Amino acid sequence: MEIGIPKEIKDQEFRVGLTPSSVRVLSDQKHQCFVETSAGIGAGFEDSDYLAAGAKIVSCEEAWSQETIIKVKEPLPSEYQYIKSGQILFTYLHLAADRALTEHLIKSGVNAIAYETVELNNGKLPLLNPMSIIAGRLSVQFGATYLEKQKGGRGVLLGGIPGVTPGQVVILGGGVVGTEAAKIAIGMGAKVQILDINVDRLGYLESLFGSRVELLYSNSYQIERVIPEADLLIGAVLVIGKRAPILVSRDFVKKMRPGSVIIDVAVDQGGCIETLRPTSHSNPTYVEEGVIHFGVPNMPGAVPWTATQALNNSTLPYVVKLANHGLKALEMDQALAKGLNVKNHQIVHPAVRDVFPDLAS
């Protein structure tokens, strides 16, 4: 199979779809990879590394002209022109928050497989998991930075010091993102609260964190109660293939102290905080209701050397299956089949159909 790896063009997105080591695996199985010039530079991979692994270094147009395209982030409008009927596109898509992209994928006739909806029988999301781990950890790292006075924050040190109360971190959602955020917040010495609607998950988190984290059943009453004391509020709510429900209204945000920070890790899927909208690494924050809002949808792009390798560790087995078998791989792998969002001009993923019922007819 001929596989194209375009350079990512989203703002300060330095990850790349395949590493040189992944290219070598594919080359050894007689597949040809076409890597756009400088596609891996931001992640620490030179064109010469790809050449040594058996790839061809090509233009943007030639990378996009291949039968299978491996990316990291969703195609942007300037890339829509390259998407072809019958092509396989394998990348993060997050269609629930992007009607324009959904419409174009339907129109194009592409076979669009989303990393974030590849799902194992146990409900785990193997291709979302590594980036969720990184984003969860980064959410506290970024949050701590924007709490600094010079960044417009309250001037709170999350860990405090002896004699001074540490900062309060409130995490909505106890999944992978929330768990990883809690690990870093605890490590910094912050006070941490996690809210989740899954009692079994709360039980697991208790076994993991013990008394170091306050675990609360999530409802509007509890959320309204804890938010005013939060120095850092982290949204970590994911509904597979759909937009998350709004759990934090503008009225709740108004009750937070000026200079507090909100970060919603799932903003690329719509997020759970009414006042938060997508931003970028170039302009990551804005202030609304006196609170700093951080809405960068591709947070792991800040650590591309780590994130690209972590992503490839999970995606490569599926890429190899697609390279060896094409769309027949979907019949052979139930988890990969669940990743299919659009095929033959139709939305095929049930959750995405629910979001855009008018496009599903």
Beta strands, then each sheet from edge to edge (+ up, - down):
strand 1: 2-5
strand 2: 32-36
strand 3: 56-58
strand 4: 68-70
strand 5: 88-91
strand 6: 111-114
strand 7: 168-172
strand 8: 191-196
strand 9: 213-217
strand 10: 232-235
strand 11: 261-264
strand 12: 285-288
strand 13: 291-294
strand 14: 340-343
strand 15: 346-347
sheet 1: 3+ 2+ 1+ 4+ 5+ 6+ 14- 15+
sheet 2: 9+ 8+ 7+ 10+ 11+ 13+ 12-
end
